[in-house]
């Protein structure tokens, strides 16, 4: 082999080999943190909830030492990352777990970039604090340009023992659903749709062993929804300068909550989903399920503060943060939307919303309203619950005729609704 060929081969081998990055040390323990003004005992990573943001670079091989100071076994799984099987962090599948007092060393060659997260895969440790953000920068210049960025990790926290919550749900899947249909709703449905249709509807839901109002296994009656470990009252704040392009990396670390995310007064441009760059799409709101990540770009500047508002899909609570020009600034927190129910395979707002609009799941319904002269704005070109459908929201200037007729009927029978005014 000539000297030239040897040099070329050496360069190829060096280019294929990962660059060794710094070593990271994570300590898992029990820690007292403040949530809603009270001390809570949580599982923590390096003494905090959420855990520290890990920032790596594609092409590196990272080393992470995880020390377990608990009295039980633990683990760390790198969600969305594709490490060697032995480094995946799933006890009983890829390794035995990390015993109390032990340290396990992960060695992970990074073959991808994007927004991800890490969490415990042992027992029910993740819902009580064992999770953190993971950002992998691309090897090449990032095609998504921004002046600054912030990580926004959403989660759900309960003072209740997660083992008790799970036990209750196994006993009764509707255990925490306080929005059940009643005899009153049955009578109302009979008056509106007839006895046969109403009985058929109830039998159909009974065969499925589901409730049309059971949008969340656990509700805001039990959960406090957090942004980076902070409750709505704590008002987690991220800074910006007017005119900047800001990248917000949203991560849903909730154990079971779907969030509908919006920033009143700001358009968001989705540029990445689950670590993969996508064709940019401008939205006013998007829905994200547990473990999903979305990166969006915003350009704040018309006001000193904007509320980052993530309401639970069942509308029983919300997580809240602020994008502001200075610490301590805040913006108005919008009221939660009305409750949603399942209906004919889709999600619609409850009729009692009287003029608050309708969340369409079917494209032809939105098209009908658009043809009738009502403004129809796309919120997001996807819906995690029903892939292939689209989520629309009409302008609040008018109420869809079908909903208006239904509201009119209900108003005649329920004086409480008479105080609401339909948009003209």
N, C-alpha and C positions, 0 to 999 in steps of 0.2 A: 504493500500500500504506500502510495507516494505521500510525501509530507503534506501536500496540498489537500489530498483526500482526508488525511488524518485531522487536519485543522477544521475542515468542513464538518466532519463527523462530530468532532468535539463541540463545535458551536451548536449543532443540531441537538445534541444530548443536553447541553447546558440550557438551551432554550426550552426544552421539554420538562426539565426538572423544576419543581416548585421552589420558590424562594422562601427560606425559613424566616418567619416573622417572630415578633416578640412572644414571650410566654405570659399567659394570663392566669391569674389565681382567683378562683371563686370559692367562697366559704358559705356553706349552707347551715343555717342555725335557726333558733327561735329568737324573735326580737319583738320588743314593744314599739309600736308606731302609733301615731295619732290619726284617727279617722273620725270625722265629724266631731272633733273636739274631745274625743275620749280615747284612752289608751287601749289598743288591741294587741293581743298576742298573735303574731303571724309567723309563718315560715318565711324566711328572708334569705336573700343572696347578698353577701357583703353588707349585711345590716340594713337593707332597704327593700321596699316594695314600691314599684317594680324594681327588678334587679338592674345593675349597671348596664348602660348601652355599650355593647361590644362592637367595635368598628374594625373590620378586616378588609383585605384587598384580594380580589380575584388573582389566582396564581400563587398565592402564599400557601405555606403549610403552617398552620397555627398549632400551638401547644396550649392546652387549657388544663390546669390542675384543679380538680374539684374536691374539696375537703368536706367531709360530712361530720358535723358536730351535733347531729340529732341523736336521739335514742332509738331511731329506726332507720332502715335502709332508705336510700334516696337515689336519684339519678338526674341527669340532664340530657334532654333530647333536643336536637338542633332542627327545629321545624322548618321544612322546606329545603334544607341543605342535603346534599347527597354524599355523605362521607363513606368510607369503608364500613362494611356491616358491623364490625366489632366496635366502631366508634359512634354508632347511631344512638346509643343511650336508652334502649328499650329493654328493661329487665325481663328476663325469661325468653327473650327473642335474640338480642344481639350481645348481651352480656348479663352478668349475674346481679348487677346493681352495685351500689357503693355502700358497704357496711358501715355501721356507726364507728366513728373514729378513724375511718380509712380515707385515703386519697386516691382518686382515680385520675389518670392522665389521658386526656383525649388528644389525638394527633389527627388533624383534619386538613387534607389538601383541598383547597378551594377551587372549584371548577365552574363557578357561577358568580353572579353578582345580583344585588337587589336588596329589598327590604324583607327581613325574616324575623323570627323570634326564637327564643329557647325557653324550655320549661321542664319541670319535673314530669317524669312518666311513672312515678311510684305512688300507688294508692290515690288519695285525694289531696295531695300536697299542692298541686297547681292552683286549685280554686282558692287556697288560703295564702297565696303570695309567691309561690316559686315560679316566677316567669320574668323574662326581661327581653329588651329589644336587641336585634342583631342586624347590623348594616354591613353589607359587603360591597365595597366600591369596585367598579369595573376596572379591569386592567388598562383598557384603552380610555381616552377621554370620554366622560359621560355625555351622551347625546342630550340629556335633560339638563339644561343650564338654569341655574338659580343663583341668587345673591346670598341666600342663607337657607338653612333648613331646620326643621324641628321634628322630633319624634313624638307622636301622640298615641299612647298605648291605652286603649280602653279595656276595662275589666269590670267584673261584678263581684261585690264583696258581701258576705253575710256573716253576722255574728253567730249564726247557728252552726252547729257541727255539720260539715258536709256529709258525714255518714248518716246522720239523722235525715237530712234532706233527701238523700238517695233512697233511704229506706221508705220514707213517706211516698216518694214517687213510684216506687215498686208496688207499694200497697194500693195506691190510687194515682193514676197519671194526672188527674185533675185536682190533686190535693191543694195546690196553691192557686187554683183558678177561682177568683172571686167575682167573675163576670159570667156566671152560668145563666143559661136560658131558664125561664120560669114558666109557671102556668099563665102569667100575664103575657109573656112574649108568645106563647102558643096561641092564646086567644087573638092577639093582634095579628099573628101570621095567618090564622084561619080567616079573619075578616078581610085581609088583604089578598090572599091567594087561594082561599077555599080550603075546606077540610081535607079533601083527598090529597092535594098537593102538600099540605102541611104535614099530614101523617106520613106521606111518602118520604118527605125530607127528613123527618125524625127517624124513620126506620133506616134510611140510608146511612145517616150518621151513626146510628146504633150498630149497624153491621160493621162499620169501620172502627167501632169502639173509639170514636173521636168526638170532640166537641168543636163546633165552628167558632167558638170564642176562646179556645185553648191555644193561643198564639205563642205562649211561652210557658215552659214547664215550671219555672220559678219567676215570680213577678217582683215589681218594685216594692211590694208590701214587705218583702223579706230582704231584697237586695238594696245595697247602696252602690251606685254606678260611679266608677272612678276614671279619672284621666291621670295617667302616670302616678297612680297610687293616691291621688287627691280627690276628695269628695267635691260635689258642686259648691258647697259652702266655702271650701278652701280656695277655690278659684285659681287653679294652676294657670300660669301666665307665660306666654312666649312673646318675645319682642320682635319688632320690625321697624324699619325706617320707611317713610312714605316713598313710593315709587319703586321699591324693591320687588323683585320676583322671589317669592318664598315657597320653598318646597315643604309640604307637610306629609310626613310618612305615618299614615294611620295603620295601627295594628290592633286587631280585635283579639285580646287575650282572655275574653270572657269564657266562663265554663259552658254557658248555654244561651247567652243573650245575643239576639240580632239587633244591630243598631242602625237607625236611619240618621245619617250625618248631614248637617248643613251648617253654613256660616252665613247668617242673615246679612245681606248687603254685599256679599262677595260671590262672584262666579268661581267655580272650581274647575280646573282642567285635569282630568285623570290622565296620567302619563305612565302608570305602572300598576299592574295587578299581580299579586302573589309573586313578586320578584321579577316579573317579566315586563319589559317595556311594551306598551301598546300604542296603537294609533291614538293620538290625543283626542279626547272627547270632552266638550264643555258640559257641565252638569250644575244643577242647583242643589241636588241632594243625591246621595247614594246610600244603598243598603249594604251592610257587610255582616257576614255570619262569623261565628267563632273560628278563630285561626286564620282568617283572611287578612290580607294586607292590601292597601291601596295608597299609592302616592299621587298627590294632587299639587298643582301649582296655583297660587293665588297672587294677586297684585294689590295689596291693601294700600290705602292712601287717602280715601275720601273722608275718613273719620279717625279719631285717635284710638279706638278700640272696637273689636269685633268679637262676638260670642261664638265659640266653637260649641255647637249644640248637637249632641248625639242622644236621641231619645230611643228608648227600648221599643221594639216593634209592637208590643202590646200596649204601649202608651201609659205605663204605670210608673215611669221614672225616667231619669235622664242623667247623662254625664255632661259636665260643662267645664270649659276652659275659656281662656281669653287670649286673643292675638292683639297686642297693644304696643304703643310707642314707648311706654314706660311701665315699670312695676307699679302695681296698685291701681292702674286704670281698669275700667270695666265698661261693658255695654249692657244694654237691656237683655234679659233672658226671655226668649219668646215663650208663650204658653205652649204646652204640649198639644199636638193634634188630637182629635177625637179618637175613640177606640176603633179598631179594625175588627172585621169578622171575615171568616171564610164564607164564600158564596159562589156556588157553581164553579168550583175549582179555582177561583181567584180570590183576591183580597179587595174588599171595599170598605169605605168608611161607614160607621154606623149611621143610620138614617137620622138620628137625633142631632147630627152635626149641623143640620139646617144651614146650608149655604157655605159650608167650609170647604166645598169642593169634593171631588171624587178621585180616588187613586185607581186608575184603570190598569187592568192586567191584560186587556185584549186590544190589539192594535186597531181592529175594525171599529170598536166602540169609540176610541179616541178620534178616528178618522171621521165618524159620523158627526161628532161635535165640531170638528174643524170645518167640515162642509157646511154646518149650520151657522158659521160665523163666529163661533167661540174660539178664543185663542187656546191652543194646546201646546204646552211646552214640555219637551222631553226632559225627564229628570235623569234617567240613566238607561243605556241601551242593553240592560240585562236585569235579571232578578234572580237571586240565588235560589229562591224557593221553586220557581217555575222556569227553568231554562228554556229559552226560545221565545218567551213572551217579552213584552216591553212594558215599561212602567211610565205612565203618562200622568200629567196633572193639568186640568184645564185652568184657564184664568179664573180668578175668583169674581170676575165681573158678572158671570152668569152661572146658574146651577143647571146641570143636565136635566132635560125635561122629565125623564123617568124618576130621578131623585126628587125633583120639585113636586111631582104628583104624589109620590110616597110621603113626602114631608107634609104636604097639604092634608092628606088623609089622617096622618098622625096628629097634626095640630088640632083637627076637629075633635079628636078624642082625648088629646092630652093637652090641656090648657098651658102646661109648663112650657111647651114649645112655642107658644104664641109670641113670646118676647123676642124670638130670633127673627132676623130680617133677611130675606133672600137677596143676594146681590142682583142689581139691575143691569 
